[in-house]
Amino acid sequence: MNKILVLILASTFSLTACGGFLGSKTIADNTEAPNKDYDTVNGSIKVGHNASVGDLSTVNGSVKVASSSKVGTAETVNGSIVFDEDVSAKSAATVNGSIKLGANCLIEEDVETVNGSITANSSCEIGGDFESVNGKLKAINTEIHGNVEIVNGSVVLLDGTIVHDDIIIKKNKGFFNKNKKKPVVVLGKNVEVKGDLEFGRTVKLYVHDSVEVDDDIENAEVTKFSGDESPY
C-alpha cells in the first residue's frame, strides 16, 4: 500500500504547483485521445461513453468513466472512482473513497484504496492486486491475478471468483489502532483461491461447501455453508 501513497502524494504536489489545473473536467462521448491526460485539483473528472483517453488524476473529486471507454491510470486522493460496464483501465487508486467496477471491466494492474470499499461486478478481470486498508472488498465472478489484501474490514468473494495469488489479512499495527473487530472473509459458491490464505490475525472465515480449502488454516474461525445461504 505504500506505493499508492507515494503515487498519490507525488500527483498532489505536481498538480498543486500548476495553478491552471482547477475545476471539473468533462470528456465527451467518443473522444479519441489516448495520449492526452486530464488533471485537476479541486473537481471531478467525467469521461463519456466509448472514449479513449490517457491518465486521469484529481486531488479533491471523483473520477467517473462511462461504458465502453478506455483510460490510463485513474487516481484521486479524496473521492470515489466509478467505472461503468466494459471499461478498460491501466489501474485505479484512491486514498479516501470507494472504487466501483461495472460488469466486464478490465484493469491491467492494481485496484487500491486506503479508506474505502472496492466492488468488482460480474466478469471483471484485474491484472494486479485488489487491496484496501480499511474497507470491504467484494468481487462477483471476477478474475484477480494478484493478491486480495485488507487490514480492517471484510473480503467477500462470490460466484466463481478466481484469485491467482494470496488472500492476505494483515495485522493491526500502531499504538492508535484500536480496532479489535475480527475481519470477515467469505469464499462463496465455486470460488477458487490458487494461492494461500495468510491471516495475520484471527478472522471469521465462511466457506461454501463447493470451495476447497485446507483444514488447518491458521487464525481462522471456520463456518461452512451451502446452497444460497448467506450466514455471513
N, C-alpha and C positions, 0 to 999 in steps of 0.2 A: 504493500500500500504506500510505501514511501515514494515510489515513482510517480504516483498520481499527485501527491503533494508538491513535489519538485516541479512537475509539469505545469500544474495549475498556477503555482506561485510565479513561475517564470512568465507565464502568459499574462498574469495580473500586472507585473512590473512593466512588461513590454507595452501593454495596452494603455496603462495609466500614463506612460511617458509620451503618448501620442494624443494630443488634445483633440484631434479630429475624429477619434473613434468614440462617438457618443450617440445615444438613441437607438431605437429598434431598427432592425433590418428585415425587409421582406423580399424574398426572391420569387419571381413569377413562375407559374407553371411552364414546363417545357424549356426552361433556361438551360442552355448548353454552354457551360463554362467550367469544365473540370479542373482547370488550373487556377481558378480565381478563388481566393479565400475571403471570408466575410468575418469581420471582427467588430466588437463593440465593448463598451464598459458597462454602461447603465441602460440596458434594454434587452429585449428578446430578439431571437433570430428565427424567422419562419421561412421554410423552403416549400415551394409549391409542388404540385404533382408532376411526376415524370421529368424531374430536373436532374442535372448532373453538375455538381459544383465541388470546390475544394474544401478546405478545413473551415469549421465553424467554431468561433470562440467568443464567449462573453464572460463578464465577471458577475454582474448582478442582473440576472434574467434567465429566461428559459430558452431551450432550443427545441423547435418542433419541425419535423420533416414529414411531408405528406407522402402518400403512397407512390410506390414505383420510382422513387428518387434514389440517386446515388450521391454520397457525400464522402469527404475525407474523415478526419477526426472531428468529433463533436464534443466540446468542452464548455463547462461553466463552473463557477465557484459556488454561487448562491442561486440555485434554480434547478428546475427539473429538465429532463431530456425525454422527449416523446417521439418515437418513430411509428408511423402508420405501417400498414402491411406492405410487404415486398420492398422494404428499404434496405439498401446496402450501404455500409459504412466501414471505415478503417477501424475505428474504436469509438467508445462513448465513456465519458468520465465527468463526474461532478463531485463536489465536496459536501455541500449541504443541499440535498434534493434527491428525488426519486428518478429512476430510469424505467421507462416502459417501452417494450419492443412489441410491435404488432406481429401478426402471423407472417411467416415466411421471411423474416428479416435475416440478413447475412452480415455478421460482424467479423471482420478479418482477425482482429486482435482482442483486446480486453474490454470488458464492460465492468466499470468500477464506480462505487460511491463510498463516501466515508459515513455520512449520517443520512440514511435513507434506504428505501427498498428498491429492489430490481425485479421486474417481471418480464419473462420471455414467453410469449404466446406460441401457439402451435406451429411446429415445423421451422422454428428458428435454428440457426447454426451460429455458434460462437467459436472463433478460432483460438481464443486465449482464455484468460481467467474470467470467472464470474464471481464478483467479490464485493462485500460490504463489511464495514467495521460494526456499525450499529444499525441494524435493519433486517428486513426479511428478504430472502432470496427465493423466488418462485419461478419454476420452469415447467412448461407443459409441452410434452412431446418435442423436446429440444435436444440438439446435439451440442455438447460442450467439450471442446478439445483440451482445455486447460483445467485448472483447479476450481473447485467451488469452495469459497472460504468466507467465514464470518468470525467475529469475536462475540458480540452480543446480538441476539436475535434468533432467527429461525431459517431453516433450509427446507423447502417443500418442493420435491421433485415428483412429477406426476406423468402418467400416460405414456410410458415408454421412453422417457428422457434417458439419454446416454451421457455419462461422464467418463471421458477417456483417462483423466488423471485422478487426483485425490479429492475427497471431501475433508476439509480441514476446519476444525473448530479450535481457535487459538485460546490460550489462557488470558484471563483478565490480568492486566498488569498496571501498576501505578497506584500510588497511595490514595488518589482521589476516585479511583474506580471502585465504587461500592456495589455495583450490580451483581447480585448473587443469584439471580434467576437463572435456572438451567435452560440452556439453549434447546430448541426442538429441531430434530431432523426427521423428515418424513421421506421414506422411499416408497412411492406409490406403485400402482399396478404396472408390471413389466419394465420397471426402471432397471437400468444396468450401470453399475459402477465398476469400471475396469481397473481403477487404481485402488488405493487404500482408504480406510476410514480412520482418520487421525484426529482423535479427540483429546485436546489438552486439558479438558475439564469435563466433569460429568454432564452428559446430555441425556435428554429423553428421546430415544430412537424408536420410531414407529416404522415397522417393516411389513409390507404387503406379502402375503404368502407366495406370490409369484416371483419374488425377488430373492436371489441367493446372496447370503452374507455369512461370514464366519460366525461360529457360535461363541467365540471367546473374544469379542470386541472389548477393548479396554475402555473404561469410563463411560459405559453406555447402559442405561436402564431400558431394556428392550421390551416393546409391546408389539405383538403380532396382530395383524388384522387381515381381513379377506373381503372379496367381493367389492361392493361400492361403499363399504363402511368409511367413516371419517372420524375415527376415535381421537384424532389429534385436534 
